[in-house]
Amino acid sequence: VPGANHDIRIAVIGFNGRGREHINAWSKMAGVRLTALCDVDRAVLDGEVKRCADNGATVEAYTDIRKLLESKNVDAISIATPNHWHALAAILGMQSGRDVYVEKPVSYDIWEGEQMIEAARRHGKMVQAGTQSRSSHGIKEAVDWVNNGNLGKILVARALCYKRRAAIGKTQGPQLIPASVDYDLWCGPAPLTPPRRARFHYDWHWFWNYGAGDLGNQGVHEMDVARWFLGEQTVSHKALSIGGRLGYTDDAETPNTLITFHDFSRAPLIMEVRGLPEKTDSKQMDKYKGADVGVVIECEGGHILVKSYSGAKAFDKDGKELKSFEGATSHFENFIQAVRSRRESDLRASIAEGHHSTALCHISN
């Protein structure tokens, strides 16, 4: 285990999107050194290695995570691959002695999430889920304020993902794989079948072999905050889910319209995804009590509105603002604090927390 004064050496795995923010965060953090990069797309990998070099940093470069984990220059790994790689990459990392930061949704299915929790316990590793709202002291204050009875009993927790997602188009069959991609490694634990999407990167979100739709992509953040207010540390006892891919015809598989009623003992959690705008000729999304992507906690005496990763507002039954809760610290820095302290309780989004919120998304789907 690194000493308190030792730099934490980190490798980032997967960075054609959110992973670039991982690279930027670790590169600027005191007491942390970015020492390696891993991506199965050689063009993406070479581009980031060059960018690091231009900024005066030398990093090891890998396309295969197994080779990366043989390195003696890595203490922790930071994972932002497609969803279907999250659990396998995290567990391989833990087995090799590394602590892990893993993006949401933490798993491809519920069983995988359970194995991640077990691996973290067995190997004694710090595993942080990338649900960064958990590092908002503003939202935490709102959770405590509600739980202290200031708005009475919670009636329903609503998690909203009203986020415009256009059709991805219709192809005429299997598509060519980019020459720079090691497709066998890209698929990893998923079936080795040709892609059926015009845009190879990112649009994997909308196919069941790799993604969980916008519920697992964006909605997991809102699901996590709603569950936080309810204080639930398990999956729902019962669930009813209705939806589909509505409004257009394309190659994608996951629903763009979905509503799920999760039956919790304290109050129901209702999760809703809408990818279509409020009107056919509009780009504007619907809103519910001021939120399109956010959380509304409806109580006997009013409601809480969460519209960002860093704060919340309280309103009375007439819609008058009562109180504002603001502020957040770095979720990445919190992970490093726990790596140094070796206390799982220091993690604001432990793998168990990440698993429970991710599992609700899997149940909904």
N, C-alpha and C positions, 0 to 999 in steps of 0.2 A: 504494500500500500504506500503511495507517495507520502512523503513527510509534509508537514504543514507549510514549510517554506519551499517545497519543490513545485516546479511548474507542472500542471496537469497537461499531458500531451494527448491531443485529440485528433481523430481521423473522422472525416465526414464521408458518408456513403450515400450516393445519389444526390445530384444537385443540378438538375435541369429545371428546377422550379424553387420550391420552398428551401431546398438545401443550400441555395446561394445565401439565404439569410443566415443559415447556420454558419457558413464559412465566414461571413462578415462579422457575426457576433463573436465567434471564437478568436478571430484574428485580432480583434480590438480589445480583448479582455485581459486585464492584468492577471498574471499568475497562470495563464493558459497559453499553450503553444499549439498551433495547427501544424501537425507533422506529416499528415498523409491524407490523400484523397483517393476515392474509389468510385468509379462509375463504369458501367458496361458499355457506354457509348464513348468510343475513343475520341470523337470530335469534341464532345462536352468535356471530357477529362482533360484533353490537351489544352483546351481554351482556359480552363480554370487554373491549371498548373502554370500556364504562361501569365495569367493575371496575377497569381501569387508572386511569381518571379519578378514581374514589373513593379510589384510593391515591396520587393526586397526580401521575400520569404522563399525558402527552398522546402519543398514538400516531396515525399515519396508518392509515386503514382501507381495505381493498381486498377485493373479491370475486374479482378476476381477477389471477392471478399475473403476467401480462404487463404489466399496469398498474403493479403493485408494482415490477417490475424496471426501470421507467422512473424511479423515485424516485432522487434524489441523496442521500438520507439513510440509505442501507443499505449496509453493508460485507459482511455475511454473512447467509445465510438458514438457517433451522432448520425442517426439514420433518417433519411428523407427519401427513401426509395418508393416505388409504387407499393400499394397496400399489401399485395400478396407476398412481399418479401419481408415485411416488418418483423413478424414473429421469428422466422428462421434466422434472420440477420441478428436479431437481439439475442436469441438463445445461443447461437454460435459465438457471439461476443462474450456472453457471460461464461460459457464453457472455457473460453480461452483466457479468462481472468480479467475481463474488462467491465467497467461500469458502462451504462447505456442510457443515452437520450434517444427516444424513439417517437417519431411523429404520430399524430392521430390519423385515422383510427389505428389503435395499436396492433390490431390483429385482422386477419381475413375472416375468421369465424370464432365462435365462443370457445371452442375447445382449445384453439391456439392461445387465446388470452389466459386461460387457466394454466397452460403449460408455462407461459411467461412468468406468472406469479410464482409457480413452483420452482422454476429455475432461479429466480432472484433469491428466494429463500435458501435453496440448496447451496448456491454458490456465494451467498452473502454479498450480493451486488446491489448498488444503487441504480435504480431504473426509473427514469423520469418520463412521463407521458407528455407529449407536446400540446397539451390543452392549457395554453398560457393564461387564460382567464383566472386560473387558480393562483396566479401571482399578483392578482389585483387586490390590494388591501381595501380599495373602495368597494368592490363587490362583496368581499368578506364582511365588511362593516354592515352592508345592506342585509346580508344573510343573518348576521347576529341580531340586527335591529328587528327584523321580522320575527326571528325565533324568540325574541324577548317579548313578543306579544303586542308590539306597537300598532299593528294593523289588524289585530284579531287573528282568527283562524285562517289558514290557507285553504282556499276553496278549490283552486286548480292552478297548476303550473303549466304555462304554455311556452313551448320552444318553437320558434318560427324561423324558417329558412325560405323566405320569399326572394329568390335570387334569379335573375334572368339567365336562362341557359337556352341558347338557340339550337336548332337541329344541327347534327354533325354531318349530314349528307348521306347519300346512298351510293355505295360502291357496287361494282358488278362482280365481286368475288374477292378472293384473297389478295392482299396487297403486298407490294415489295417491301422488304425489310431494309432500312437504311444500311448502307455498306459499312458504316462506322460502328454498328451495334453488334455485339455478341449476343445473338438472339436466344441461344440456349441458356446463357446466364441470365438474360433479361427475364425469361420465363421462370427460371428457378423451379419452385415447387408447383407452378401452374402447368397445365397441359402444353406440350410443344406443338401448337397449332398456328398456322399462318394468321397474321393480323387481319381483321375485317373492319378497318377504319382508315379513312383517308389521311388523317393526322396521327402519326404513330405516337408521338409524345402527348401527354396530357389526356387525350380522349380515351385512354384506357380506363379512366374513372367510370365510364358509362357501360362497362362490360363486366359480367359477373365473375369471370375468371380472375380478374385483377382488382376491381374496385367495388364500391358500395354505393354508387350514385352520389347525389349531392347531400344525402343524409349522412353518409360517412365522410364526405369531403369537407363540407361546411357545417352541416347540421349537428355533427357530433359536439362542436363547441357549445351550441345552444342547449343540446341535450344535457351536457355536463353541468352547465350552470343551473338549469332547472332542477336536476337531481340534487345539486348542492343545497339549494334552498329547502328541498324536501328532507334532506338529511338521510336519504336512503343509501344503504351500503350493500345493495343486492339488485338483482334484476326484478322486473315487475312480476307479480303473481299471475296475472293474466294480461293478454294484450289482444286488441282488435285493430287490424290494419287494412286500409282500403286505398287503392290507387292504381296507377298504371303509367304508361308512356303515352301521353295524350297531346293532341294538338298538331302533330306532324308525324311524318313517316321517315325514319332514318335507320341507320345500322345499329344504333345503340340499344341496349337491353334494360338498363336500370330505369326505374320510374322517375319521371320529372314532376309528378303530382302524387302526393302520398300524405295520408293522415293516419296517425296511430294513437289509440287510447291505451296508455299503460296504467294498469290498475295497481296503485300503491295504497298501503293502509292509511297513510296520512291524508293524501289527496291525489287525485289522478294527475298524471303527466301526459299532456297532449302534445305530440310532435307533428309539425306540418311542414311539408316541402311544397313549394310552388315554383316551377321554372318558367311559367308563362306570365306575361304581363297582365295588368288589370283589364286592358282592352286590346282588341286585335290590332288596331292601328297605333298602339302606344308602346313606349319602352318603359313606362312607369310601372312599378310593382304595387300590388296591394299593400296596405298597412293595417295593423291591428293595434289600436291604442298607441299609435305613433311608431310602431316597430315593423320593419320588414325582415331584416335579419337581426334577431334578438330574442329576448325572453320577457314574458309578462307574467308576473306572479300575482294572481288575483286573490284578494283576501276579503274578509268581512268588512273591513273599514277602508278599503282602497286597493291600490295596486303598486307594485314595483315594476319599473321599466328598465331593462338592461339592453343598451343598444351598442355597446362597445366592449372591448376586452378589458377596460380599465375602470369602469364606473357604472353607477346606477342612480335612479331617481325614484322617490316615493311620492305618490299622489293620493289625495283623499277620494271619497266616492263621487265628488263633484268634479274631479279632474284638476283640483288645485294642487300645485306642487308643495309638498311638505318639507322635503329634505333631499339634499344631493350628496352622493357618496363618490369620491373621485380618488384616483391614484393607483399606480402599479409599479412594481419593480421587475427587474429582468428575470424571466423564467429560466434562461440559460445560466445566469449567475447563481440562481437557487440550486440548480443541479450541481454546480461546482462546490457550493457550500456543503452539500450533503456528501459529495465525494471526499471532501477533506474531513468532515466530522465522523463519517461512517455511521450516521444515524438515519435510518429510513424515515423517522418522524420529521426530519428536516425537509424532506421532499414535499413540495406543495401539490404535486400531482404524481403520486406513486403509481407503479404499474397496476396496483389493485384499483385505484381510482380510475385510471385510464381504461382498465378492462371493463368495469361496471358500466361506464358511459358508452363505450364501444359496443358492448353486448346488447344494450338497448337498441342501438342502430341495427345490429344484426337481426334481433327479434322483429323489429319493424319491417325490415326488408323480407 
